[in-house]
Amino acid sequence: MDPQQEKILKKNAWRLLPLLTFAYVINYLDRTNVSFAALTMNKDLGLTATQYGRGAGIFFLAYCLFEVPSNLALYRFGARLWIARIMITWGLLSVAMAFINGVWSFYIVRFLLGVAEAGFFPGIAFYLAMWFPAHYRARILAGFLVGIPFSTVIGAPVSGLLMELDGVWGIAGWKWLFIVEGLPAVIFGVVVARVLADRPETASWLSPEEKTTLTAMLAAEPRERVRTGIWATIKDARVLICAAIQFGFTLGSYGVLFWLPQMIKASGVSNLTVGVLTAIPYLFATAAMIWWALVVDKSGKKISNLAITCGLGAVGLVISVLSGSLYIGLLGLTIALIGITSARAIFWTIPTRFLTGIGAASGLAFINSIGVMGGYFGPELMGTLKDFTGGYFAGLLAMAAILAVATLLAASLKLLIKAE
């Protein structure tokens, strides 16, 4: 890559990554802050473990149903306005969580929140592929996906503090949490609409010469291609396997995330301590994800590393149940989250190697729509098995087994995708 190309890509990164990563921090915080609200909300609303797990996960059912239509709308209307629309509507619905009063209103608002957020992540993945070549993409996606663990690093202590507002102005702490953490999405959605460009040709931060150079660089990329029809894309074996892999590590990710505060709370610590201890595994996961993405970009061995990260997630979950100690359990979950979080950054560089155009828009949305169903089954699996067994042991082992299957599927991609 010549210095001019490198300069252009760095300009794109500095313009787009801080903005989109912060948006994803807000996004992930708003979809997962229910895990902290549950510390007192479940008792206030009379929710069982199964009902809480189902309500936490039903978000992803809606997300799945509306993923492809939302991403096709983004392709048609442009990323700038559609991403802004997603952010504003999810922020309003996150605030609306403060007004739920029972199990059915909990289910309904969580479902609507999933409808509002549908298309956000695959839309961003598709959008970034328009600005960066394949050999640059793992580090860019890692920079964006750092929003996932980092949202918990900063969000967990903040959520713990907001829970301490319980009773201020007669409002429960869990309601304060939803109100305070929901409003930034509405405000930032307006910022996104004003700052983003729909495509390189309309980028205000690039000169005409730089726009031409970037367009030529992206057009010259060699790609394996699938037929551009939506149905042809969905039937592709590589797309189906990618969807199953994402289902596996997403199930593990959200199964841990939505229950970790309650696992820690069971040891008898304060809500603020719960927030601090919850942040620790995600702090290590954030650093590991960035390091692993750089390693993958340097080696080019994306599929092999994806299999390793999924396997590490399974091993960590097994370690987490080997002892009744809180700290050994946290060590195991830290290892698991390092694997699962690193898998995310590596994974999304793989489908864009063989999907392009409308095939990429529909294919990425389909992969994510199936994959995020893991976000429904993970929390519900944990809740159902907790009600059935009285603890978290069975749920954690079940998720480890599913991640082991994802590891084998990831390894199988070497047979289907050329130039590993």
Secondary structure by P-SEA (a helix, b strand, c coil): ccaaaaaaaaaaaaacaaaaaaaaaaaaaaacccccccccccccccccaaaaaaaaaaaaaaaaaaaaaaaaaaaaccaaaaaaaaaaaaaaaaaaccccccaaaaaaaaaaaaaaacaaaaaaaaaaaacccccccaaaaaaaacccccccaaaaaaaaaaaaccccccccaaaaaaaaaaaaaaaaaaaaaacccccccccccccaaaaaaaaaaaaacccccccccaaaaaacaaaaaaaaaaaaaaaaaaaaaacaaaaaacccccaaaaaaaaaaaaaaaaaaaaaaaaaaaaacaaaaaaaaaaaaaaaaaaaaaccccaaaaaaaaaaaaaaaaaaaaaaaacccccccaaaaaaaaaaaaaaaaaaaaaaaaaaaaaaaacccaaaaaaaaaaaaaaaaaaaaacccccccc
